Amino acid sequence: MLKGKNVVLRLFTEEDLKEFSALDADVVARGEYYPIGLRPDAVLHRRFNDTGLWDKDIGHMLITTHDGRMIGTIFFFQGTPYRVGYEVGYWILRPPERGKGYMTEALRIFTAYLFEVKEIPRLELAILPGNDASRRVAEKCGFKLDGVMRKQYFCHGRYHDLQVWSLLREESPTLADALAG
């Protein structure tokens, strides 16, 4: 468990799956920038039973408040096997909780944690142009824009460009500093 000033990042428990599945299934609440594909509960339960949703090259954590309220999720995965590092994704599950700084704190802690436990030189974010909230989170956490991949992502019935942002190991705060805020 990683406790920041306002958020807690922790691994999933079996008890979390029902609430997470319900929030995940609300495609309208996801907003215009998050994928709208649906995932059967059985798939989530199978992945949880196989790995606890944390494995060598893919891992998910919940973002909660200090009183345990589930507010988001943050995850890493290896997109292309020949590239070093991981891509990080994140999502505030409850729209009223957006814009409160939770994700900036969570991303800062999560990236510092990954650099502590993984032998990687960089982390990446893929952000749709126009997603100003996500761009601001990236900038506040020290990510730099690397470039744009044209028509890289299919969502909401059409192809979108993706901005690639990166954070290098030497640009990241230590885990202790990230947790202290």
N, C-alpha and C positions, 0 to 999 in steps of 0.2 A: 504494500500500500504506500502511495506517495501523497503526503499531505502538504498542500500549499496553504497560502493564507485564506483563500476562498473556496478552493476545490480540493477534492480527493480523487486521485486516480487509483483504480484498483482492478484486479482481475475479476472476471465474471464468476458468479456462483450459480448453481442450478436454480436457486430461488429467483434470480434476476431474469431468467429467460422469458417467463410469461409476460412480465411488464415490458421488457425490451421488445419482444415480438409485437405486442400491441402498438407500441410507439413506432416501431419500424414499418408497420403495415399502413400507417397513415400517410399516403403519398402526397396529399395536399399539404400536410404540415411540414413535409420535407423541404418545400420551397422550390423555386425555379432552377436551382443550380445542382441539386442532388439527384442522383439516378432514381427513377421511379419503378424499376423492376421489383417485383415481389419475390419474396423468399419463403418457401414453405417452412412452417415451424419444425417439421421433421429434419430439414437440412441443418438448421441452427442447432437443434438438439444433438444430431449426429456429430457435427463438428465439435460441439462442447464435450460430448462423451469421448471423442477421439483425442482431443488435445487440450481441453479446457479453454479453447479459443486463444491459446498462446503456444506458438511453436517456433522453430528456428527461423523461418523466413516469413512468417505472418503472425501477427498478434493483435488482439483487441483488448482495450481497457474501457471500463466505464468511467465517466466523469460524474461525480456526485457532489452535493453540498456536504458540509461537515455533519449535518443532521441525517445524511443518508439519502436525500432526494436525488433520484436519477435525473440528470439533466443533459447528458451527452455521451458520446463515444469517440474514441480516438484510436487509430490503428496504424500499423505499418505492414508493408508487404514488399516483396521483391517483384517488380514488374517485369523486367527483362533479365534473364539469367546472366548475360555477359556484362551487364552494367554493375558497378559497385555501389553499395549503399542501398537505401530503401526509399520507397515513396511513403509518405504519411498522408492519411486522410482523417477527417474529423467532421463532426456533425452535432449540433445542438438539437436534441430530440424534441424539445418543447419550445415552440415559437416565442412564448412570453419571456423565456430566459435568454433570448438572443440580445446582443448589444450591451451586455452587462460586464464584459471583460472576462467571463469564465473561460472562453476558448483561448484567449491570449495566454492566460496563466497556464492552462492545461497544455498547450502546445509547447510553451517554454519548458515546462517540467518534463514532458514526454520526450522531447528531443534531447534534453540533457541526460535523461535516463538512458535512452538508446545509445548515446555516445559513451556512456559509462559501461554498458554491458555488451555492446556489439563492436567488433573490430571493423569499423567502416569509416571512410573519410568524409562522407556527405549524406545528407538527407534531401529529399525533393518533395515539393508540393506541386500538384497540377490544379490550376485555378482557371475557371472560365472567365474570359474577358467580360467585364460588367459586374462581376461578383466583388463589389467594392468592400464588403464586410470581410470576406476571406482575404482579400489583398491586404487590407489594413492589419489583420491578424498576422499575416506573413511578415509584413514590414516591421511591426512592433517586436517580432521575435527574431529579427535580424536576417531573414531570408532575402536573397537578392534575385532579381529577375534574370534568368538565363536566356530566355527566348520564347518564341511561340511555335507550337506545332499546329499546322493548318489542318482543319477538318479531321481532327484526331479522335473526337469523342461524339458518340451518338446518344442524344437524350431529348426527350419530349418531341420525338418525331423528326428531328433533323440533326445534321452534323454541326459541331461547334469546334472552334479553335480552342487550344489549351495553352495557357501560359505555364512555363516550367520555372519554378523558383527553387533555389537551393540554399542550404546552410552547410558550411564546412565545419568539421570538428573544431578547428581552432577559433571559429567565430561563435561557438556556443558557450553559454555560461556553464559553470560546473553544476552538478546536481545540487550540491549544498546551496549554492547561490540561487538557483532557480526555485528551490523549495522555500528559501527565506524571502523570496519576492524582491 
